[in-house]
Amino acid sequence: MRLILLGGPGAGKGTQAQKLVDKYGIPQISTGDMLRAALREGTELGLEAKKYMDAGKLVPDEVVVGLIEERIKAGDCKDGFMLDGFPRTVGQADALKNVLDKMGIAIDHVISIEVPNDELVARLTGRRACRGCSSGYHVMFDPPKTEGVCDDCGGELYQRDDDNETTIRSRLNVYEEQTAPLIDYYKSAGLLRPIEGTGSIDEIFARITSVIG
Ligand code: AMP
């Protein structure tokens, strides 16, 4: 199965992606995670990407398309994959289609997780992640047992650099202007599966699995 997860920042793409990995055994491919990994490793690409990420802007299409093309060709993607946070522009979607056409494969479903903007802001400002195992928390909606400490591995919880209010506003604008047009793009292609993204994590997951089977 080949999936795309679409949705604004904080819509829960990463959370649902983790659950989909467990259920379907396909790899999660997150351009955001790949860029943050490049930054941690101090590569030129990572340092260049940081300028855009810190400003809440999109990294240029050719950079992320190059990353995705290489990743999709890896052996573990042979039986399917899940794209989380890519594509984010019509240009990226066109480039993805070209790559997949050349490989003789196609996307099966585009899952669009829909959450009102007010809720996205509330989710993002309280979001925390573990440095050790990447488990996600929220200071209000899903707090750890001990403040700042991961329940699963005891690791330190941190707030992403781009989860501050100014950057969040910019990310939401970028989403409206550059990524939301993909909803019509994939609707026209007959691939769009809109999912109501409010409620518990398990409720949202059940909605997704009932649509994709
Ligand atoms: P995310 O973890 O998906 O929220 O992405 C964090 C940041 O990484 C975004 O705000 C962008 O700056 C950058 N980024 C991630 N994926 C893409 C993409 N497909 N195209 C351009 N920039 C991206």
Residues whose N, C-alpha, C, O or C-beta is under 5 A from the ligand:
A	BS01	AMP	T31 G32 D33 Y52 M53 G56 K57 L58 V59 V64 G85 F86 P87 R88
